[in-house]
Amino acid sequence: MSLAERDPDALEKEIERTRDALARTIDTIADRVSPAKVTERVVTQVRREAAQIDPVVAGVGVTILFVGIVALVVWRRRR
C-alpha cells in the first residue's frame, strides 16, 4: 500500500510514534555525551575500583610515592 492510499490518521499516529522514538534516542545520546554525566560515571567507577584495593597495598603505594617526592625535593635543593 502506498503512502497516498494509507489512512491519514494512521499516518499521523505513525509519525508521532517515530518522533517520540527519535526524541528518546536523542535524549539517550545527549545523556551519554554530557560532560557532567561522563564525569559522574568516571567518578563512580573510580570509587568502585578504589573500594576494592587492599588498604595495605594502598598504604605501601602512598608511602613509596611520598618517599619519591621527598627524594626529588631533596635532590633538587642540592643541585
TAPE-V38152 format. One record per backbone hydrogen bond with DSSP energy under -1.0 kcal/mol. CO is the residue of the C=O (numbers start at 1). NH is the residue of the N-H. Records with the same first field share a line. If there is no record, write none. Layout:
CO = NH + NH
//
This chain:
7 = 11
8 = 12
9 = 13
10 = 14
11 = 15
12 = 16
13 = 17
14 = 18
15 = 19
16 = 20
17 = 21
18 = 22
19 = 23
20 = 24
21 = 25
22 = 26
23 = 27
24 = 28
25 = 29
26 = 30
27 = 31
28 = 32
29 = 33
34 = 38
35 = 39
36 = 40
37 = 41
38 = 42
39 = 43
40 = 44
41 = 45
42 = 46
43 = 47
44 = 48
45 = 49
46 = 50
47 = 51
50 = 53
54 = 58
55 = 59
56 = 60
57 = 61
58 = 62
59 = 63
60 = 64
61 = 65
62 = 66
63 = 67
64 = 68
65 = 69
66 = 70
67 = 71
68 = 72
69 = 73
70 = 74
71 = 75
72 = 76
73 = 77
74 = 78
//
